[in-house]
Every structure is written in C-alpha cells, then in structure tokens.
Amino acid sequence: MALVRLLVFYLLLKSPVGSQPMQSPQHTSSTPQPTEEQAPGSLSFPWSRLRLPRYIIPLHYHLHLHPNLTTLSFSGSVRIQIHVENNTNWVVLHSKGLQISKATVLDENLAHLSDQVLPVLHNPSHEQAAIFSPRVLSRGHKYFLYIEFGAELGDGFYGFYKSTYRMSTGETRTLASTHFEPTSARMAFPCFDEPSFKANYSVRIRRSPEHISLSNMPIKTVELNDGLLEDHFAVSVRMSTYLVAFIICDFKSVSATTSSGIKVSIYAAPEKWQQTHYALEVAVKMMDFFEKYFNILYPLPKQDLIAIPDFQSGAMENWGLTTYRETSLLFDPLTSSVSDKLYVTMVIGHELAHQWFGNLVTMEWWNDIWLNEGFARYMEYISVEATYPELRVEEYLLTTCFAAVGRDSYDSSRPISSSAESPTQIKEMFDTVSYNKGACVLHMLRYFLTDDVFQSGIVRYLRKYSYSNAHNQDLWDSLANYLFAGEHLDLTAMMNTWTLQKGIPLIIVSRNGSPLTHTCTHAHTHCCQYYLNYFDFSYLWHIPLTYKTNMSTTIHRHMMTTHTDSVDIGEGVGWVKVNTDMTGYYMVHYEGSGWDEMTKLLREDHTALSYKDRTHLIHNAFQLVTGGQLLLNKALDLIDYLRSETHTVPLLEGLGYLEAFYRLVEKRNTYILRFFRDVIDQQMWSDRGSVSERRLRSEVLSLACHLDDPPCLERASQTFRDWLLSNGTLNLPTDVAETVYSVGARDEHGWASLFHTYTISLSEAQKEKILSALASSRDTSKLHRLLELGLEGKVIRFQDLSSLVLLVASNPQGHHLAWNFVKKNWSTLIHKSVICAVQLFFESIKEQASQLRATQVALDNVQKNVLWVQRNLGTLRNWLDEQMK
C-alpha cells in the first residue's frame, strides 16, 4: 500500500485567520445631544467619522434634476423621506462638490418644521454635509429632508459628468451620464451614500426635446410650458445609492423582449446603433439564463444597456440601466475579432449577473465587495459557457486564476475581505483580489460542493437577503449542510481561511520510494530570503485537495485541514498530478525527481493529462522559478514538449514565457521562431476555424511578425498594401488585423494612413487595434505625438490615455519617453483621473490613512523582477546557447 503524506507549513502572515475586518465604530456611536434651541453661529460640525451615523435612515428619494448641456451644469432638488431612530437636531449625509442653496425639514404632512433657513455645515475632507433643525427630530417619526443644489457637470468619469462624441460630419455632440460606484452619488445629489442605506427612488429629469433621458425605471414624459419636457420615472425598487443612474443624450436604440416579458434595449450614438445587435442578442439570452439559474425573476420591467463614449471602467451594473465602454458593448462584424466578441459577451454577462448578485443582494460594506465582483466575474464563465458554448470561455478561466496567483504571491497582497473606510481605500478594493481571486475561490468551492449544491445554496442566499445587505458569513450559512466523506463540513471555518487571510498555499510533493509527501507553505515570490527562511506553522488553509494518477481517470479528493496529513494512493502508481485541472486555488511543487517525472510524461504522452493540467504545470513551474523554489532550466525543459502540443491554452502559456525571455536576452528571436516554426507555418491569414484556433492564430502571427519572421512580414506587408489600395474598404481578417496594421505602421506612409483611419473610424474595435499599431512605431517622434494627442483628449480620448501610456512604455523605443511624459504631466493626469492606481497612492498620502497598497504592489513587482534576473539570467543564456547548438 502506497501512502501520500501531507505536511502543511506557512509563511508569516500579517492578518491571522479568524481576525475579522475591523468594524467601524461609528455604527455604535452616540447621537449628538439634541437641543431645543441653539444659535446658528455657534454650530460646529456634529460628526467626526468617515461613515455616517445610523440614527437617520433614508426611505425614499424624490429627485428632480435639470441638466443644461449648453452651460455644462445642472441644478436639482431632492426630498428625502427619513426615519429617525434617536432624538436629534442634526441630519448628516454625503455631499461632494455640490452648491447647496436651500435646506429645510418637513413633517410627514410636508409642513415646515421651521420658518428659518436651516444652517448647512460642510466637512469636505469626509465629503459630508450636516443640516441643523432647531426643532428636535423625534425618535420613531418620519420626516422629509428637502435640499436644493447645483453643480458643474464633471470633467472626469465619476459623479454626474459630461461626455462628447463626433459625428461623421465633424459635429461634436454632448451628453451627460453618471457613474456612482463606489462613492460618487454624493457628487450628483446629497444622499446617504453607503451601500446599506437602501431606499426607493422617484426621479424626474427636465430636458430639451432633441434629447432623451434614461434612468433605472420606465419613463413617462410630460410637456412643460417653456418648451421643455420632463421625464417622470417610475418608483424604483429598494437599492443602494451607487446603483442609481441617469443619462441625457440623443442616442438610438434597438429593443427585444425576454421570455418573461422584460424589455431589453441597447443604446448607442446614432451612427453606431448598427453595432448594437449582437449585444441585444446576448442580453436577452443572459437575462433568460439568469432568471432560470437563480430561480428568481428579474424584478424590474426593463433592462437598458448603453455605450458611453467617455467611460473609464469596463462597465457598470446600475440597476435597469447598465453602462459600458463602447468596446465593451458594441460589436462590428467587419472589424471586431473573435476575442472582441468573447469580451463583449463576458462583460454583458458580468453586468447582468450583478442585477442579482450586488443589486438584489448587496454587501453590507465595501470590505466584502468581493461578494459582488467575485461572483459577477465567476458568473461570466458560467453564463457564457451555458449560452454561447462555441466561444469556449472555460479556456480563459485559468488565465483569470493565474492573474490572481501573480497578485496574491506578493507580500503586499491582502485578504479577500479587508478593512476599507475612506473613499481611497474603498477604490483600492476593486482589484485583482476581489475580482479574480474571488472568482477562483468560488470556482474551487463550486467544484468541491458540486454544481447542484453550489447553485441551490446561492439561490437560498439571494432569496433570503433580497433587497437587503449581506456579509461573508451569510453566504457560508446559505451553502451549509453539506456532507463530505459522510461528515458535516464546517464551511465557515473552511472559507474563512480563504477570505480572511491573504496569500496562496503551496503544496510541495516529494517521493521517497512508494510514499508521497505533501508539504504546504505560503508562497511569497517577491522576497526569496523571507520565503525560504521564515515559516510559521500557526497559519492554516482548509484545502480541498484533488489529484489523479496514471492508474485511472478517477479524480480523488481529500480535505486538508492539518499541517500534516496522508492519503492512500494505491499500489503501482507511476505519477500523481495534484490540483486536477487547477480547480483548487493553490500552487503545487514536485520535489526531488518530481518535475523530471512530469517532464518525461509530457514528452512521452502529454495527452495523458488534460489541457488544463498541462497549462497548470507550465504556470506552476515558472511561478516556482520566480519564487526561487525551482531551477529555471527545469521549467524550460518542461515546456520543450510544446513542439508537439496542439491545444491553444498550454501553447499560449508557454509562448508567453518565452516571449518575456526574448525581451531579456539580447532579443534572441531565432530560438523562438525555430521552436514554434511548425505552429507558425500552420496558421491561415483568415477568420476561419474554431474560436480556439482563431485565438491561437492571432497570438502566434502577432509574435512572429514582432520577431521579424520574414514570411510573416512579407504576408502582412502585402495584405496591408492591398488594404491601402482599396482606400480602407478591404475587410481585413479581424483576427490578424492588428498584426497587419502593426507591420504597416513601420513606414511613414503606412503610419499616416492608419492615423487618418483612426480619426474617422466609427468602430472602437478597429480604433483599438490601430492605436496599438501606431504605438508600436520605432519612431520616437510619432510616439511623442500620440502621447500629446492623448493628453489633449480630442482625437485620442482621455479614457484611452492610460492604455496608450502602457503601449508606448512596452515599446523598446518608448520606455523613457513614457516615463518622462508621466513625470512632466503628472498633475494633469491626476486631475483627469487617468492613472488610477497612482492617483489612489497619492490621495492616500494626503489622507495619511491608506496602507499605500498601490505603491507596495509596484515595489514588490520591481523587487521580484530584479531578483529574477539576478537568479536566472545566466542560466537562461546558457540554456539558450545549448538549444542553438
């Protein structure tokens, strides 16, 4: 009988398992002492904390807005019905950048409590306003808070902001749109801007007849005497402030109805509405899927999706009015690639999943934003796999988890559920940990519990907490009552080890004769000495271990809950692959001859393992090289089998590492081209084939031309010349268009022609490909011109400037240019919210409250790269020299 022995040890963590995120004290703090009379001149701001007091609860907002797209300003009023839970003279709520001109308090019969103009105090550092009522607001009573206000439409991408687009005639048109998550509703109207303050909303918008307005609910329009129109939107369901949305524009739409009668509409700029049809098809399918999967009908009568020309994030899940970047919603069959199609499908799936996860049930506070974003990210894969199986979305889940591993292996990582109080700290929560790690931990849990148990549990969760707020614990309770190996599983204890401590476990597998030893440690790739020399046995994950052997196709499961454990793997086992298909969120290292055995297996019969297992081995190996656990030549030997690999996912994983090495070692492109010669030669310059084949074609031909492969350059150049001769009317194969553009941009005439096409194209998918090609130029004057145009924000939008800076920085000719540009224009970039991560860093310095996570991540990455070069550059050169003999 052969045994697998499991030993678990961990690196020192800063946040022990079981420690809950710090609870903000303001929820238990006392109410400011009420007084019957107080001189207004003696008032001081009554509240000192970032989070609002809990003694005033909003119930219903009656919001009236009049945006002016000529003066680029707006005025408005809001009447908020509130419930008072403690006697008080004060109402404290959020307001940022608003000019409040009037504030009054009314009783339930709308009678004024005071004839005086009520004092309004402001605390700008906390983005709060306080309104003083001379008469005490009595506990258990309801009142109305009435406020008149105004402001300029924002220049950035948050709050109530302006956006523009150009018609093909050259005319520039303006619209106004909102983006409130996480803390920007307060920039559009005074409100209780925290997720647990759910309320109903009645919105009215005044506008001119040449525009339309949209909000969360269906519309009824009335004519006013001054030639204006006023749109009255139906009362909303109870929701958080960050989900409120309103837009004034002149867009066109297409509509359809779901099987349950929900009207779905896609809105876009008038000359782009033809690109909305695919999104409409997807949205209807997704709505039908989610209603069935969650077994809860969508509670609103309509669902609008709109492409906003200026939009910083990918999309936003406003209830009933989801907003998107144009590249996230629009699909042009002539210029959008299969990757573009998959991206649009996944983004729509993400935002529509939020209509249940996030909107119907919302996290209590931002420390658990992963309950929104981790679920929505994971539901992208579940929904697309169910509705569009031909897109093979499951092939991308590994990449999502690899990104999480890369981020989580830094000491500067954080637990999935982390403390966040200030707006800056809250924005930092929208990161790879919340989205990708959250999704991958849920994938592990679903695989462990089984699909049926997982699905029924989240349905219970959604039903129980509908129109309310929830914590981590509420989800685990809903998924409980699961038996593993005949025993009740303490799911809370298990999942707390994954959500309340940072990092990723590393299972170390060794073999001495027949027994196998498994060792688990906490992996930090950024600091070799810390990783190798300081381990702490007091930290523990509950790991749902999976493995398979050469003896059968059975996937074996074992719950690891102690530092040392063992399992029986049977007699005559030749090899063991741990973490089958990477369904678990942990890394695996095979000690001794373990990696040699895996290398031998891949060379002799790589199909004995699934493509996911092969990809996982490649990723693990190179991650362990970075962490100092595995010699580089071992990992390079492992991927030598790729010469016979035919599946896209492991091929691209190995290709990605080799491309990175090419940049390090004197641009040794000959080895890579020779290594992948057969794969390159098999590619067609067309859009034929499966999604996987088309994805591989796009990546392989892009790399081949980038490495100056003569056949690739010749074909791309000829295709580009044909495109030029057609005056841009020739439809290039979408999967290779960016490669063709990049080769064409190498000469003066080609670059100028592409730039002209960029300025007139109505396809954002095409413009994205062209901008990448323009930024690949080896002419630094052209790169400088692009950066200046991005800063100007007309030809190249501000929203695209951060991507442009990265494109230029990744160009060997643009490294220093990009850095100097950022230094020179720092204040402008911060003002326009272009460099978000760095902006968060400097805002946190101002507040002296943040953990400076953004800069810690950057420093970790620099240190990792320096250590990697110190350890491995010589080995890499020697290995390449041997291969070239």
Secondary structure, 3 states (H helix, E strand, C coil): CCEEEEEECEECCCCCCCCCCCCCHHHHCCCCCCCCCCCHHHCCCCCCCCCCCCCEEEEEEEEEEEEECCCCEEEEEEEEEEEECCCEEEEEEECCCCEEEEEEEECCCCCECCCCCCCEEEEHHHCEEEEEEEEEECCCCEEEEEEEEEEECECCCCEEEEEEEECCCCCEEEEEEEECCCCCHHHCCCECCCCCCCEEEEEEEEECCCCEEEECCCEEEEECCCCCEEEEECCCCCECHHHCCEEEECCEEEEEECCCCCEEEEEECHHHHHHHHHHHHHHHHHHHHHHHHHCCCCCCCEEEEEEECCCCCCEECCCCEEEEEHHHHCCCCCCCCHHHHHHHHHHHHHHHHHCCECCCEEECCHHHCHHHHHHHHHHHHHHHHHHCHHHCCHHHHHHHHHHHHHHHCCCCCCCCCCCCCCHHHHHHCCCHHHHHHHHHHHHHHHHHHCHHHHHHHHHHHHHHCCCEEECHHHHHHHCCCCEECCEECCHHHHHHHHHCCCCCEEEEEEECCCCEEEEEEECCCCCHHHHHHCEECCCCCCEEEEEEECCCCCCEEEEECCCEEEEECCCCCCCEEECHHHCCCCEEEECCCHHHHHHHHHHHHHHHCCHHHHHHHHHHHHHHHHHCCCCHHHHHHHHHHHHHCCCHHHHHHHHHHHHHHHHHCCCCHHHHHHHCHHHHHCCCCCCCCCHHHHHHHHHHHHHHHHCCCHHHHHHHHHHHHHHHHCCCCCCCCCCCHHHHHHHHCCCHHHHHHHHHHHHHCCCHHHHHHHHHHHCCCCCHHHHHHHHHHHHHCCCCCHHHHHHHHHHHHHCCCCHHHHHHHHHHCHHHHHHCCCCHHHHHHHHHHHHCCCCCHHHHHHHHHHHHHHHHHHHHHHHHHHHHHHHCC
